[in-house]
Amino acid sequence: MYNAKAVIAGIVIFVVLASSPFWLGYRGKNYTSTGVVLPKDEKSCIEDTEFMRAQHMRLLNEWRDEALRNENRVYVSAKDGRKWTISLQNTCVKCHNNYQEFCEKCHVANSVYPYCWTCHIIPTEGK
């Protein structure tokens, strides 16, 4: 093979350049700390904190389906068996009423842009 050294050097340079966004993008970022300001009474949430961090979007999608398709407007918490009204505006936003400090900080930090607010009113700072 003619110019074998040049071809190998070119391949190495290409791999380094092609993978550089991955190496540079993850350096020094901590995705577990988003700076979200939690409500004062965190214990009154419908489920525990770890569940809500990991599964809140699945829960909200299930709520939508239950409320709109099955006409079920009551959710029974697995945490303590309490009954909650299935409503983003009337249940969740009662406590999580500061969109910029709660929802937006976490979603922007994790590059997630949900479509909740195409139908629902974005909550303004607390009452």
C-alpha positions in Angstrom: 0.0 0.0 0.0 1.4 3.4 -1.0 1.3 6.1 1.7 0.2 3.7 4.4 1.4 6.1 7.1 -0.6 9.0 5.7 -3.7 6.9 5.4 -3.5 5.6 9.0 -2.7 9.1 10.3 -5.7 10.4 8.3 -8.0 7.8 9.9 -6.8 8.6 13.4 -7.3 12.3 12.8 -10.8 11.7 11.4 -11.8 9.5 14.4 -10.5 12.1 16.9 -12.3 14.9 15.1 -15.5 13.0 14.6 -15.7 11.9 18.3 -14.6 15.3 19.8 -18.1 16.6 20.3 -18.8 13.6 22.6 -15.6 14.1 24.6 -16.0 17.8 24.9 -19.7 17.8 25.6 -19.7 15.5 28.6 -16.6 16.9 30.4 -17.4 18.4 33.8 -21.2 18.3 33.6 -23.2 16.9 36.5 -26.6 15.9 35.4 -27.8 14.8 38.8 -27.8 18.3 40.2 -30.0 20.7 38.1 -30.5 23.4 40.6 -34.2 22.7 40.9 -36.0 24.5 43.7 -38.3 21.9 45.4 -41.5 23.0 47.1 -41.3 23.5 50.8 -43.7 20.6 51.6 -42.1 17.9 49.6 -43.8 15.1 51.6 -47.2 16.0 50.3 -46.3 14.9 46.7 -48.4 12.2 45.2 -45.5 9.8 45.1 -42.0 9.7 46.6 -39.2 12.0 45.2 -37.2 9.3 43.4 -40.3 7.9 41.6 -41.3 11.4 40.5 -37.8 12.2 39.2 -37.7 9.0 37.1 -41.3 8.4 36.2 -43.2 11.7 36.2 -43.7 11.9 32.4 -44.9 8.3 32.3 -47.3 9.1 35.1 -48.6 12.2 33.4 -49.1 10.3 30.1 -51.1 7.7 32.1 -53.1 10.4 33.8 -53.9 11.9 30.4 -55.1 8.5 29.1 -57.1 7.7 32.2 -58.8 11.1 32.4 -59.6 11.6 28.7 -60.0 8.1 27.3 -61.3 6.2 30.3 -63.1 9.0 32.2 -61.2 8.1 35.4 -60.3 11.3 37.3 -59.0 9.7 40.5 -55.4 8.5 41.1 -54.6 6.3 44.1 -51.1 6.8 45.3 -48.9 3.7 45.6 -46.9 5.5 48.4 -49.7 5.8 50.9 -53.0 5.0 49.2 -54.3 8.6 49.2 -56.6 9.6 46.4 -55.7 12.5 44.1 -57.6 14.3 41.4 -56.0 13.5 38.0 -55.1 17.1 36.9 -51.8 18.7 36.0 -53.2 22.2 36.7 -55.2 21.4 39.9 -52.9 18.8 41.5 -49.3 19.2 40.4 -49.2 22.9 39.8 -50.7 23.6 43.3 -47.2 22.9 44.8 -45.0 23.1 41.8 -46.1 26.6 40.7 -42.8 28.2 39.8 -42.2 27.0 36.2 -38.8 28.7 35.8 -37.3 27.3 39.1 -38.9 23.8 38.9 -39.9 22.5 35.5 -37.7 24.6 33.2 -34.4 24.2 35.1 -34.5 20.5 35.0 -35.8 20.1 31.5 -33.3 22.5 30.0 -30.4 20.9 32.0 -31.4 17.5 30.5 -32.3 18.8 27.0 -35.9 17.7 27.3 -38.6 19.8 25.9 -42.0 18.3 26.8 -45.2 19.3 25.0 -47.3 19.8 28.2 -47.5 23.5 27.8 -49.0 23.4 24.3 -52.4 22.7 26.0 -51.8 23.7 29.7 -51.1 27.2 31.0 -47.5 27.7 32.2 -47.6 28.3 35.9 -46.3 31.7 37.1 -44.4 32.3 40.3 -46.1 31.1 43.5 -49.1 32.6 45.1 
